[in-house]
Amino acid sequence: MIEANQLTKEVTTSEGVLRILDDINLTVADGEALAIVGPSGSGKSTLLGILAGLDTPSAGVVRVNGEDITAMTEEGRAAMRARYVGFVFQSFHLLPSLTALENVSLPLELRGDANATETARGYLDRVGLTARFSHYPRQLSGGEQQRVALARAFASRPKILFADEPTGNLDTVTGKTINDLLFQLNREEGTTLVLVTHEATLASRCHRRVTLRGGLLVGDEAALPGTPG
Amino acid sequence: MMAWKLLWRSWRGGQLALIFWSLVMAVVVVTAVALLADRVEKALVKESSHLLAADAQVRTSRAIPDDWLQRADDGGLKTVQMALFASMVYSGDNNHLAAVKAVQSGYPLRGLLTLAERPFVTTPEFFESVNHGPPAGEVWVDSRLLPILKMELGESLDVGEVTLRVSKVIVEEPDRGGSFSLFGARVLMNWQDLAASGVVQPGSRIDYRLLLAGEDSDLANYLAWLEPQLNSHDRLLSPDEAQAGIADTLVQGRRFLILAGSLGVVLAGIALALASRHYAAGQTAAVALLKSWGVSARRVRLLYWQQTFWLALVGSLLGLAIGWLVHESLVFLVRELLPVNLPQAGWRPWLVGLATGMLCLVGFALPALWHLPSLSPLAVLRRDVPVHPVSAMKRLVIGLLVIVLMLLWYSQSVALTLAILAGLAVTALAVMGPGWLLLNLARRLGNRAGSVWRLALANLWRRRGQTLVLLTGFAAAMAILMTLVMVRTTLMEQWRWQLAEDAPNHFLVNVAPHELDGVEHLLADNQLSSVGWYAMVRGRITLIDGQPPSDELVEQNNALRRELNLSWTDQLPEGNRVEEGLWWEGLDNFAERHGENVAPVSIEEDLASEIGVTLGSRLTFSVGGLTFDGVITSIRSLNWDTMTPNFYVLFPDGYLEKYPRIFMTSLYLPPEQKPFVNTLLSQYPTVLVIELDMVIERIRSMVTQVTHGLELMTLLILGCGVLVMLAAVKLSMAERLQESAILRTLGSTAQRILMVQSVEFGAQGALAGLLAAVGAELALFLLQRRMFEAPFGLHVELWLWGPLIGALLIGVLGVLYTRRAVNRPPLQVLGNLDI
């Protein structure tokens, strides 16, 4: 469970103090799929970063599984991320010098998983890239790269997956395939999903949708029945 | 393990190549230089020890004491005794006052004797090299002795009371040197025949010599024991003292190798720093990603440290191997030209090479990577997350510190280190300031030019920070190259001048006044010309300021014990310089102040300081029993390398003419005219011929040896320079890719983009070349003054070739290297900027 209380984020710019997030209160239940929507500059990604422990708020508290991550040191938050968190990014963030298989197995290797390569193969199979194990990112299409990124994110068996505009760099058709895959894996793995998106269709597939505008939480609504899926 | 895996993957991805090769190059340069310097130095020491025919030599006028020999033997040293004396030798009715040398059979301990079975041969195929002296019952003699005594090889020669067979002629004798003491023809005999000759009598003047050879430490121990026992008549000679000129050669050669090596490392260091910066920039995303997965900063640091350590270790080991190959192939080349066997190198060059690799890592690579572990993981979400690399200033200071450390270690000279650093600092200053102004000027001019120029120059100006850094790299590389080339050629010119092809190689001494015309005619008939005749009178200094010199002073100074060659001239001879006082024409009322019979005297500076006289000192000379006084009016320095007759003491015309005089001269005798010596001696048997051509040949061979060593250094430096350029271009590659993609998207043709890039690189190269000329000129000024003690002049060629070569080199290399920026489809570039 993720719990955010009275989150505020301010940054100092040349034109004075800018408030990016303003008194955000939010709870994400285990297994829930939450979409954060809102126009550009509304603070979506900032909120995602703080919830994931990548950034710290100016004020307020974030608890992940009951632990106050805002009170932790950077090292503490790193340990927390290692235990619970996985990511999918808009620009995929695959390492260009690693093959698809190595990109997926790297986080597993780093945590000392003896079966890293086997596990990675399994997840690449699941995202339909059996024939692409030894391809480098530059040899893959955008959709394929994001599939590798999905395999990498899920291979670590995270409890919570944060996705930042996962289809933002993809065309509509490819985007839809990726979305299908994301939700399929999410369902199969029972992961809590927090995603930032512009796209109404993607947001509508989540259990819940919160809307940010100018740093304020202006809407929190359950999705239509029959979703996600 | 994880580090190795990551390292291997990064290597495979090509991100480490430049870092790796820069490091390898630094190690290669240093190792090759160190190995070469070590071996050449050893060879030179050995060569100079050939001049002693030993590692050290003790000269004494008494028989070598038994305990000296015993002690040397116990100390693991090889010894050979020699006795040198002048003695009449006879063959039938003919006789000659020969320079006899009796040697034990181990002679020479170092170097070889070159012999021939026919007199006066000059072609090497008739030569035979041996490392032993003549067997008992035989003598080996100078070719010229045969015509003097009208004898043939194989005939008998009487030395004192013993009759010996003349079996071979001597072509070259390692320890003959350039000494003028060798007036008679050499007769080399076996030590065993010495007693039978009856030459060694109480009171006979015999020069005993003890030759020593062995391990450095054994020798040092022995000499430490021996030295306190030497009296003022004994003299210890080490290779360093064997010949001052060769010691100078050695010092200059070593300095040059150190200079070349250091500059190579500085260049490779710059390349390494630039490449590491590029690598670090590429790692930003990877580190952010690792950290987003929860890898701690500590672990990230450890992973990167381990990777860089292994990279440096592998690179250093490879560098050592390549460095060995490079130096070995050079040695091979040199061997073709000069059949000199270089001694093996010691362990120090390897240590120096390995340490260089590790120091380069610490000084140039680590600072660029230092900030990576502290990167915020937030960078995975936002491109604008600030990155805080170690500031350029700090990196510069660390790099400089490491460079200073290495320079000090290599050169073991603060002055040399400072000179190189000054060159670097001056270059940096000369780049940053004027570079900025020139860039600004170029941009303004570009605004009025065509669009290609406008775009290219605007690019340079827009990236002026980076351009200035690159300019510094380029300019420094080029300045170092220019400096190196200029220093090398300057140094070479100096050497070549000192040993010109037609430098006099024979001295004719003891020519009587009535023989002068005859000898002169004989020279002319053989199309030979001398450097002019020098008259001289043999005399002795008896009083200094009216007092006889103290016994101590006499003991210390050979010049006070023997007769000096006194000469006279109105013109200051070539190669002489008045250091103190005035030459004759500047003297006013000398006769009035000192009296009619007192002569003005010009004395050589070393002799003056040895016998403790200064301007105004009064010397009393004794010539053939008559005495006269002189007052020192000038102190001269001499250039002994000109191979022309030089005199310690000179008088104006008119003071010495009344004394019996003899004449001497020097001349260049081409090898094919060598038999002329024979002709001359048969007609003028009392004339003494000193053959310097052998000595010159030996010195020249050593100079050539060093020269070729230096050629390879320059090549290596060039390689380092290219690495700097590649690293610099690579650093700007991502930006170039993006720009080119945008331009092409906007409809620009590939050709046009290539034009823009050529202009951009070309202009940068030209600017770098121009600025490098400034830097090199200043560095040369310092180097020439501090290191080579050479006069300074502007080097116009630098200012012409610098910009031209810079534009071509950087233009071509840059365009070749960035071609892929133009050729890659724009969408691929824009959609997939490398992280």
Interface residues (C-beta under 8 A of the other chain):
Chain A: S45 L48 G49 A52 L54 D55 E74 E75 A78 A79 M80 R81 A82 R83 V85 F87 F89 S91 H93 L95 P96 S97 L98 E102 P107 E109 L110 P137 R138 G142 S156 D164 N169
Chain B: M2 K5 R9 S10 R12 G13 G14 Q15 A285 A286 L289 L290 K291 S292 W293 G294 V295 S296 A297 R298 S376 P377 L378 V380 L381 R382 G831 N832 D834 I835
